């Protein structure tokens, strides 16, 4: 039987299952809002509690501020209040990030994903001030995104513990992969953790993450829903079986080339997207990559 602690579900800011959603484009590269609504509906029908829009998987470096707002409004129209919308607003310019945060709030977002400022490699005090000023700028809960492999700098444990004092900094999307550091933050704060690296989903849930912020979830949301529910119920064997079955899909989508490239190809194979168009500098998957993807999605039981 699950323990009383597991049965007493906490009030989570973004639920347990979230997917960092792609931004669909027409073959000419223009924003395809109808396709975005279709993808969002597919994800919510698959068990997502929240969707992350305008993140890196959503090719946010290539979309305009206006397109970002249009995407939020279109997805909200499609899914209503069936799931929360978390808007990616992070940049390496604090003033611009604040502008995007306020725009996202006005467009109807329920929360903000704020990535570590990238490329300019600020010191920890710069990160503390950046995240604090962004959190001060709106009334929305903030999900900090710790991904040093892309940002070039980590949010250190002591910085996260300090930032946890802010009433609107409530959660971390963790793609750092340092389980010991995560455990220390969990032991010293009330921050909710969401795994941001699909290969570590089960490990992160085991040490206390409340959920996952997935890319592979575009084609595996029902499976990840089952995995999370199994962990919450204390059924480790079922969680392990699902996690291991999805290894080929995770490996192919996340390691063969850039994740957005492969997940758009996967959505096309699954019949959710008609076009796998990306904006430069990203390019579509090669025929060889699509062949590998097809095989591995079939092996993982994700497509017929």
C-alpha positions in Angstrom: 0.0 0.0 0.0 1.2 3.6 -0.7 2.3 5.4 2.4 0.0 8.2 3.8 2.6 10.7 2.6 2.2 9.5 -1.0 -1.6 9.5 -0.7 -1.7 13.1 0.5 -1.0 14.7 -2.8 0.7 18.1 -2.6 -0.8 21.1 -4.3 1.5 21.3 -7.3 2.0 24.5 -9.3 2.2 22.8 -12.7 0.8 19.4 -12.0 3.1 16.4 -12.6 3.3 15.8 -16.3 4.4 18.7 -18.6 5.7 18.7 -22.1 8.0 21.4 -23.6 5.9 21.9 -26.7 7.2 22.4 -30.2 6.2 25.4 -32.3 4.8 24.2 -35.6 5.5 26.1 -38.8 4.1 25.9 -42.3 6.4 24.7 -45.1 7.2 28.4 -45.8 8.4 28.9 -42.2 5.4 30.9 -41.1 3.8 30.2 -37.7 1.1 27.5 -37.9 -1.3 28.2 -35.1 -3.8 25.6 -36.2 -1.2 22.9 -36.0 -0.1 24.2 -32.6 -3.7 23.8 -31.4 -3.7 20.3 -32.7 -0.4 19.4 -30.9 -1.6 21.0 -27.7 -4.9 19.1 -27.8 -3.0 15.9 -28.5 -0.8 16.5 -25.4 -3.6 17.3 -23.1 -5.6 14.3 -24.2 -2.5 12.3 -23.5 -2.4 13.3 -19.9 -0.4 16.5 -19.6 -1.2 18.8 -16.7 0.7 21.7 -18.2 2.3 22.7 -21.5 5.5 24.7 -21.7 5.3 27.1 -24.7 8.1 29.2 -26.2 10.9 27.2 -24.7 14.0 26.0 -26.5 12.1 23.0 -27.9 9.6 25.6 -29.2 12.5 27.2 -31.1 12.1 30.4 -29.1 15.3 31.9 -30.4 13.7 32.1 -33.8 10.2 33.4 -32.9 9.3 37.0 -32.5 7.8 38.5 -29.4 4.5 38.9 -31.2 4.5 35.2 -32.3 5.2 34.1 -28.8 2.1 36.0 -27.5 0.0 34.7 -30.5 1.0 31.1 -29.6 -0.1 31.4 -26.0 -3.5 32.8 -27.0 -4.1 30.2 -29.7 -3.2 27.3 -27.4 -5.4 28.7 -24.6 -8.3 28.9 -27.1 -7.7 25.2 -28.0 -7.4 23.7 -24.5 -9.3 26.1 -22.3 -8.6 25.4 -18.6 -7.8 21.7 -19.2 -4.1 22.3 -18.6 -1.9 25.1 -17.4 0.2 27.1 -19.8 3.8 27.9 -18.8 5.4 30.5 -21.0 9.1 30.5 -21.7 10.3 34.1 -21.2 14.0 33.7 -20.4 16.6 35.5 -22.3 20.1 36.8 -21.5 18.8 40.3 -21.1 16.9 40.9 -17.8 14.9 43.9 -19.2 13.8 41.9 -22.2 12.9 38.9 -20.0 10.7 41.2 -17.9 9.0 42.5 -21.0 8.3 38.9 -22.2 7.1 37.9 -18.7 4.5 40.8 -18.6 3.5 40.0 -22.2 2.9 36.3 -21.3 0.8 37.2 -18.3 -1.3 39.5 -20.4 -1.7 36.8 -23.1 -3.1 34.3 -20.5 -0.1 32.3 -19.3 -0.4 30.5 -15.9 3.3 30.5 -15.1 6.7 31.4 -16.4 9.7 29.3 -17.4 12.8 31.4 -16.8 16.0 29.9 -18.2 19.5 30.8 -16.9 20.8 33.7 -18.9 23.0 32.1 -21.6 26.2 32.9 -23.3 27.1 36.0 -21.2 27.8 33.7 -18.2 26.8 36.0 -15.4 28.1 35.4 -11.8 25.8 34.0 -9.2 24.8 37.4 -7.9 23.8 38.4 -11.4 21.6 35.3 -11.6 20.1 36.0 -8.2 19.2 39.6 -9.2 17.9 38.5 -12.7 15.6 35.8 -11.4 14.4 38.1 -8.5 13.5 41.0 -10.8 11.7 38.7 -13.2 9.7 37.2 -10.4 8.9 40.6 -9.1 7.5 41.7 -12.5 4.3 39.7 -12.6 1.9 37.8 -10.3 2.7 34.5 -11.9 4.6 31.5 -10.4 8.1 31.1 -11.8 9.8 27.8 -12.9 13.5 28.3 -13.0 15.3 26.4 -15.8 18.7 25.1 -14.7 20.5 23.8 -17.9 24.2 24.6 -17.7 25.0 22.6 -20.9 23.2 25.2 -22.9 23.4 28.3 -20.7 27.1 27.9 -20.0 26.6 28.5 -16.2 24.7 26.6 -13.5 22.4 27.9 -10.9 24.4 26.8 -7.8 22.8 25.2 -4.9 23.3 28.1 -2.5 21.7 30.4 -5.2 18.7 28.2 -5.5 18.2 28.0 -1.7 18.3 31.8 -1.6 15.9 32.2 -4.5 13.5 29.8 -2.9 12.6 32.5 -0.4 10.8 34.5 -3.1 7.1 33.7 -3.0 6.7 33.4 -6.8 9.9 31.3 -7.4 8.2 28.0 -6.7 9.8 25.3 -8.9 12.9 24.2 -10.9 13.1 22.5 -14.2 16.3 20.6 -13.7 18.4 19.6 -16.7 21.7 19.8 -14.8 21.7 16.1 -13.9 23.5 16.6 -10.5 21.3 14.4 -8.3 23.3 15.1 -5.2 22.9 18.9 -5.7 19.2 18.5 -6.4 18.8 16.4 -3.2 20.5 19.2 -1.2 18.1 21.8 -2.6 15.1 19.6 -1.9 16.3 19.1 1.7 16.6 22.8 2.3 13.7 24.4 0.4 10.1 23.9 -0.6 10.9 24.2 -4.3 9.1 21.7 -6.5 11.4 19.9 -9.0 10.5 18.8 -12.5 13.0 16.7 -14.4 14.1 18.4 -17.6 16.1 15.5 -19.0 14.1 12.5 -20.1 16.9 10.0 -19.5 16.8 10.9 -15.8 13.0 11.0 -15.3 12.8 8.0 -13.0 15.9 8.8 -11.1 14.7 12.4 -10.4 11.3 11.2 -9.4 12.9 8.7 -7.0 14.8 11.4 -5.2 11.8 13.7 -4.8 11.0 15.5 -8.1 7.2 15.9 -8.3 7.1 15.6 -12.0 8.7 15.8 -15.4 9.1 18.5 -18.1 9.5 16.2 -21.1 10.4 16.4 -24.8 9.8 12.7 -25.6 6.4 13.3 -24.0 5.2 14.6 -27.4 4.8 10.9 -28.4 4.9 9.2 -25.0 2.6 11.2 -22.7 0.4 8.3 -21.7 3.4 6.2 -20.9 5.0 9.0 -18.8 1.7 9.5 -17.1 1.7 5.8 -16.1 5.3 6.0 -15.0 4.7 9.0 -12.7 1.5 7.4 -11.3 3.5 4.2 -10.6 6.1 6.2 -8.7 3.5 8.1 -6.6 1.8 4.7 -5.8 5.1 3.2 -4.8 5.1 0.7 -7.6 8.8 0.8 -8.6 8.7 -2.3 -10.7 6.1 -0.8 -13.1 7.9 2.5 -13.2 11.2 0.7 -14.1 9.5 -1.4 -16.8 8.1 1.7 -18.5 11.3 3.7 -18.2 13.4 0.9 -19.7 10.9 0.3 -22.5 11.2 4.0 -23.6 15.0 4.0 -23.7 15.2 3.6 -27.5 12.8 6.6 -28.1 14.6 8.7 -25.5 18.0 7.9 -27.0 17.0 8.6 -30.6 15.0 11.8 -29.9 17.5 13.3 -27.5 20.9 12.3 -28.7 21.0 11.7 -32.5 20.7 15.4 -33.3 18.9 18.4 -31.8 15.7 17.4 -29.9 13.2 19.7 -31.7 14.4 18.3 -35.0 13.7 14.7 -34.0 10.5 15.3 -32.0 8.9 17.2 -35.0 9.8 14.2 -37.1 8.3 11.9 -34.5 5.1 13.9 -34.4 4.9 13.6 -38.2 5.4 9.9 -38.0 2.6 9.7 -35.4 0.2 11.6 -37.6 0.0 14.7 -35.4 1.9 17.1 -37.6 1.7 17.4 -41.4 5.0 19.2 -41.6 8.2 18.9 -39.7 9.4 22.4 -40.7 12.0 24.1 -38.5 13.5 27.6 -38.7 17.2 27.9 -39.5 19.7 27.3 -38.0 17.8 24.0 -37.3 17.1 21.8 -40.3 14.8 18.8 -40.8 15.9 15.3 -39.9 17.6 13.4 -42.6 16.0 10.2 -44.2 18.5 8.1 -42.3 17.6 9.8 -39.0 13.9 9.3 -39.7 14.5 5.6 -40.5 16.3 5.2 -37.2 13.6 7.1 -35.4 10.8 4.9 -37.0 12.5 1.8 -35.8 13.1 3.0 -32.3 9.6 4.4 -31.8 8.2 1.0 -32.9 10.6 -0.8 -30.5 9.4 1.4 -27.7 5.8 0.7 -28.6 5.0 4.4 -29.5 3.9 3.9 -33.1 2.4 0.9 -34.9 
